[in-house]
Amino acid sequence: MKTEDAHFSDQLTLEQGAIIFFNEGKLNNGHDYYLYIAVKGTEVQKYFSLVNAPKAPSMAALEEIGIVLAFGEGVPSPELKQSLSERYGVYHP
């Protein structure tokens, strides 16, 4: 996430009813990735089209439809999960 988006992402999720999605998959290089993204309701169909495509979505495409809250290779750390839970109410089963 870009630093200047931090405050905006709080406003987006709280004031505009964005949905936070968690997605995991494989990058084009074969490595596992995880993604947390806040998507406005009007962009949900575009989000599903991107993440269900045969190739991993580009960061630029994701940033066009929402705000990437966290992205990385492997699995999210317990600290990241805790931070997202506290800040955005993200539930981790």
N, C-alpha and C positions, 0 to 999 in steps of 0.2 A: 504494500500500500504506500502510496506517496504520502509524505509527511503532511503536505498541505491539504490532503483529503481527510485527515483524521477527524476534524471537527465536522466537516460536511457529511462524513459517513454516519456519524451519530445522528445528525439531523435527518438524513435520508431514511434511516431505519426507524426512527421514532416518529417523524412528522409525516412522511409520505408513504408509510406502510410497506416498506421494502421487505422482501423475503430473503432470509439468509439461507443459502444452500451450501452444503458440504458435498464435495465431489472428490473421488479418487480414481485414478486410472494410470495409464502408461503414457509417458512422453514419447515423442517420435524416436528418441534414442533408446527406448526400451526400459528406462528407469521409471519406478513408481512415483506418482506425485499425489499431493492433496491440495485442495482449493476450498477456501471459504469466500463466498462472494455475496454481496447485498445487491439484489436485483429488484427494480421496481416492477410492480405487477404487470405493467404494460409490456415488459420485456421478457416475461417468463417463457413464452413460446420460442423466442430467439435463443434464450439460454439453453433450453432442452435440445434445440437443433444443433447448437455448438457442441454440447457435451456428448451427444449421441452420434456425432459424426465419426467416421472411421479413423480420422487422425485427431490427435489432441488439439484443442483450440489454442489459438495464439493469444498471448497476453493482450495484444492490441484489440483483438475481437472481443475479449472478455471485458476490457475497460470501456468499450463502446456501449455495453448493455448494463453495466453495473460498476460497483466499486469492489475491487479485490481487497478483502480484509486480510487474508493470509494465503500464501502459496509457498510450497516447498517440495523437495524430493523426500521420498520415504513416507513416514507417518508423522502427524502432528505430535509435538511434545506435550507432556502433561501440563507444563507451564503455559503453553499456548492455549490449550483447551480451557484451562482455568481462566485465563485472561479473557477469552471470547465468551465464556459463560458469564463472567462478572460484568463485562462491558455491554454485551448484546443479548444476554439471556439464551445463548446457544446451548442446546441440550445435547449431551453426549451419552448415548446408551452404554 
